[in-house]
């Protein structure tokens, strides 16, 4: 059995896109970073770093699921690249 290498197009900005969308959807919901931290059982500092470092801070799928649940958005909304084009 041999492995055939497959090329794929990975968006290197995906963490930044997710981080910007977290901020956008949090603000739309009217939540502060502190409220989001409490509602997701994460620390304020953790949420602040996710947003302020525009995704340079890594986070788990579980954290993204918690955030999506609290913000009442499907996870795929956080992958929407139009946030980069809108300049938000």
N, C-alpha and C positions, 0 to 999 in steps of 0.2 A: 504494500500500500504506500503510495507516495503522496506527498503534499504539494499541491500546485499553488504557488503564491498568487494571491488576488490583490489587485490594486483597489483601493477605495478612496473616495473623496471625503476626508474627515475635516470638518470645519474647526480650525484651530481656535476660533473665537467662541466655541460653544459654552465655555464656563462664563465668559463675559456676557453672552446673550442671556443665559439663565439668570445671572446676578442682576442684570438690568431689568429683566422681566419680573423678578421677585420684588425689586424696589417699586416698579410701576404698579403691579397688582396690589402690593401692600398699601400704597398711597391711595389707589382707587377705592380700596376697602375702608380707608380712613384709619388704618392702624399705625401706631408708632412702631419703631424697631423693638422697643421694650415689650409692647403688647404681643407682637409676633413671637418674640422669644418665649414669653410666658405661655402662649397658646400652643406652641410647638414643643414645649419642654426642652428648650435649648437656651443657652445663655445669651444675654443681651450682646455681650462682646462678640460672640460667635456670629450672630445675625448681622451686627454692625460690620464685621470684617468681610462677610460674604458680599455685602453690598458695596462697601467702600473700596474694597480692593478689586472690584469688578470681576469676581470669579477666580482670583488668584488663590483664594482660600478654597481648598477642596471640601466637599461634603458628600455624604452618602445618598444613595437612592432613597433610603428611609427618611432622611431629612427633607429631601425634595418632596416626597409623598406627604409628609406631615405639613409642609408649607402649602402645598397644593390643596390639601384637605381644608386647612384653616382658611385659606383665601378663596375657597370654593371655585377652583379652576382645574380643568383637566391638565395632567402633566404635560401633554404636548403643547399647551399654550406657552409653557416656559421655554420651549425650543424655537419659538417663532422669531426668525431673524429680522423681521421688519422693524424691531426696536432699534437696530443699528442705523437703519435708513432714516428713521424719524428724528434721530438726534436726541432722544430722551435720556 
